[in-house]
Each structure stands twice: as C-alpha cells, then as structure tokens.
C-alpha cells in the first residue's frame, strides 16, 4: 500500500510538469532491443485494444512474417491466445503472451472481419526482423520494388519507423535506384518516430551542408550539421506526412523542407518535438520517462506542440502551400486498407495491380506524383535549353 501511494505521488508531481511526461511500471516498458534493433521472437503482428468493440484487434501483420503467411489480416479480432481468452487483456499483455522463443508454436482463435465464426490458426514463432523501409509493391520474388508502378522515373521509399537499421536500409535502396531515378517520394505517413540518430543520418543522405536539427537542453544546445560525403542530390523530392507523423519523422520532414530539398505534401504533423529519457526507479520496480530536451528546425522554429497550442502557432510540419491534401475518418481507414492490400500484392511477371489497388486510391500520393512529374519536366527543359543532357548535378561518387 505504501509503495502504491509513493508511486502515485511521484506520478502526480511529475506528470503535471509536461503533458508528455509519463510514469509507468516496469512491465509496460518497451523492449529497447526491439525499439532500436527492430528484432524479436514472435509472430509478426501489431495489435491494439479496440475501445469500440472491447476486443484485441490486429492493426497489421508484418509482410513476410509467420502471421502474414498464416493469413492474419488487418482488422482481425484475436479472441484467444493458446486457449486463453483475450477479454480484459491490454495490448501489452497480449504482445507478451505472443512473443516467445523461435520455433515454439502458438494457436490463435481469429475472427476475420465480416465473418461470423472464428477460426483456429496455428503459427510457429520465429525471429522477427522488421524492415523499417518499404517500397511500393512487391516483386514476384517477394522483394520490394522501390519505383512507383506506372511512374518508372519516380522512386518510392516508405519509412515505418526510425530504428538503428534505417539509415543502412535507406542507403542500400537509394544505391539500387540512383542510376534511373529522376524524382523521389519519401513517405513518412503514420511514422511515429524512433531513434534520433537514425533520423539525423537519414537527413544527411539528402542534404550536403547546413543544420539538420538543434537539440536544446537546460545546459545548452547541440547543433547537428550535414556532411557532403555520400549525399544523393540528383533528383527532386516530395515528402508525405499526416497527423500521425511524429518525432523523428518530423525532424526529417522539417529539415528537408527548410533546406528546400523537398516539397512536403499531405497534412500537418503531430507536433512531438521532445527528447525523453528513461530512468529506472530503485529496485527496478518501475521507471520514469522524463522530457529532458526539445528539437528545433533548421529555421529555428519549434517542432513541439505545447498543450493548448493554437493552430496558428509554430509547431509540427505543415505542407507547402498548395500541397495540403486532407484524408481523415472513413477515407483514411479505407486508404490504410488499400495500402495493406497493395503491400501484399505480388504481381506475376511484373504485371501492375488491378484497378482496386492502383495509386488512384491515394490522393496524397497522387499530389506528390503531380509535383515530381512537373519538376522532372522542368529540369529536363532547362537541360535542353542549356544544350546539355543527363543529370544537372554530378553523380554521388563525385560529391
């Protein structure tokens, strides 16, 4: 009882200082190995507790994982885990039950969306290595196609979160497409953030000088600047964001926008521009996650949205003028379902997806394509008028 009162008092004293501060029990701490290295033993699904149905619901299966191959779908309800009901379970408790040693079997009772009777699905756990970089659709062999189908001059790179592996994944994909790409879409929609160093390294791939981000602490500030070596400069860029783009993804979008390296398309981002550190409590019976610093854009504007901030205040990343495209409510739900289905499409012999899976379903993506096609054409005309050909900038190896 005394421990509970002490914990409540700590929470009361700390939480009121910032709406982003949290006190939480040890068992709810995210595994740092998963967050940073994106690797764990499990079946490969993201879940949440749906307050409307009071059921454990699959947000999405990770492509190529045991859950995906077993036919688990976005929107599925998980009724039982190894025979035990999920009623009353939090998403964290459910995840803990589904993770385990690779090779161990797991049986889930699944109610597919639109079905009346659940099915029993047996899945064998495996090491889940989560790729943080995805392409547009999959090739016949299951690898990602990093060009946008129907627009063979435009690359498409989608970052789901920023982890330790992200910069290397991003560089490999850029090296794969750089000889043919003339425009690039960087999709950061629904990206909640992640590791700061990964976001900085991602920015450094696209700008060759200037400030990437400034981290301000009570004792001073740290300014991170870009380096020229290994920069990809030979193409225009569009960055896609929405209200669920936060933290590290906002750092990248803000940096590329402020340096006029990319046009930002979509909707205003979340406004999560703080640095949080985890401090273990005595006896490791809990931990405190405290806000210790804030991120500032190259333009010296604040990314963080303070509690009570108005729409006209400076926070987050706002799309460039003329490039705001609002997708919300049922339209957003349908867009996510479309993206899930497109992710799972493996076209035989390179055939494009059918009409239901075409990019015409994504009006934010179409706006980015519109900008890039115009910019590619404009640059081509400039080179023709100048009497030259090829890219207007030297290849990366000469930078």
Buried (B, 14 or more C-beta within 10 A) or exposed (E): EEEEEEBEEBBEEBEEEBEBBBBBEEEEBEEEEBBBBBBBBBBBBBBEBBEEEEBBBBBBBBBBBBBBBBEBBBBBBBBBBEEEEBEEBEBBBBBBBBBBEEEEEBEBBBBBEEEEEBEEBEBEBBEBBBBBBBBBBBEEEEEBBBBBBEBEBBBBBBBBBBBBBBBEBBBEBBEBBBEEBBBBBBBBBBBBBBBBBBBBBBBBBBBBEEBBBBBBEEEEEEEBBBEEEBBBBBBBBBBBBBBBBBBBBBBBBBBBBBBEBBBBBBBBBBBBBBBBEEEEBEEEEBBBBBBEBBBBBBEEBBBBBBEEBEEEEBBBBBBBEEBBBBBEEEEBEEBBBBBBBBBBBEBEEEEEBEEEBBBEBBBBBEBBBEBBBEBBEEBEEEBEEEEEEEBEEEEBEEB
